[in-house]
Amino acid sequence: MTRFLTLALWLIPCMAYADAAADLRDGSVIFWRGGPFARPISNQTGSDITHSAIVLYHAGTPWVYEALPPCVRKVPIGKYLEQLK
């Protein structure tokens, strides 16, 4: 039987991005707080989580998938983490 493990990470500004990338496994979910639409999202959901993405490995390389209207994008983990800085 295959177990699907999800690792929930809270990415906060003081966290070292290299440390975060090292902990990401296939199926990891990344949760965000804040961002340009934080207030309307928080008002509607009652949560401080405003965005999420998932990490999936292809040929041993981690990729991040996230929905950003009007599409879902696939980004290499290094580029994704660099964009968060």
C-alpha positions in Angstrom: 0.0 0.0 0.0 1.4 3.4 -1.0 1.2 6.2 1.5 0.9 9.8 0.4 2.7 12.1 2.7 2.0 15.8 2.8 4.4 18.1 4.5 2.9 21.5 5.4 5.3 24.3 5.5 4.8 27.8 6.7 7.0 30.0 4.6 7.8 33.1 6.6 10.3 35.9 5.7 12.9 34.9 8.2 13.1 31.2 7.0 16.1 30.3 5.0 15.0 29.4 1.5 17.6 26.7 1.1 16.4 25.0 4.3 12.9 25.1 3.0 13.8 23.5 -0.3 15.8 20.7 1.4 12.7 19.7 3.4 10.3 19.6 0.5 9.2 16.1 -0.6 7.0 14.8 -3.4 3.5 15.9 -2.5 4.6 18.7 -0.1 2.1 21.5 0.2 3.3 25.1 0.6 1.0 27.5 2.4 1.4 31.3 2.1 0.3 34.1 4.4 -0.1 37.6 2.9 0.3 38.9 -0.6 -1.5 41.4 -2.7 -4.9 39.8 -2.3 -4.6 38.8 1.4 -7.3 41.0 2.8 -10.1 39.9 0.5 -9.2 36.3 0.7 -8.9 36.4 4.5 -12.3 38.2 4.7 -14.0 35.5 2.6 -12.3 32.4 4.2 -11.7 33.5 7.7 -8.2 32.1 7.4 -4.8 33.8 7.4 -3.7 31.3 4.7 -4.0 33.1 1.4 -2.3 30.9 -1.2 -1.0 27.4 -1.6 1.1 25.4 -4.0 2.2 21.7 -4.3 5.7 20.2 -5.0 5.9 17.3 -7.4 9.1 15.6 -8.5 9.7 14.7 -12.2 12.9 12.7 -13.0 14.3 13.5 -9.6 13.7 17.3 -9.9 11.3 19.2 -7.7 8.7 21.4 -9.4 6.1 23.7 -7.9 2.6 23.8 -9.3 0.4 26.7 -8.4 -2.7 28.3 -9.8 -2.3 31.9 -10.8 -5.2 33.1 -12.9 -5.7 32.5 -15.8 -3.7 29.2 -15.6 -1.7 26.7 -13.5 2.0 27.2 -13.8 4.9 24.7 -13.3 8.1 26.3 -11.9 11.4 24.7 -10.8 11.7 24.9 -7.0 14.9 27.1 -7.2 13.2 29.7 -9.3 10.0 29.6 -7.2 11.9 30.2 -4.0 14.0 32.9 -5.6 10.8 34.7 -6.6 9.7 34.7 -3.0 12.6 36.8 -1.9 
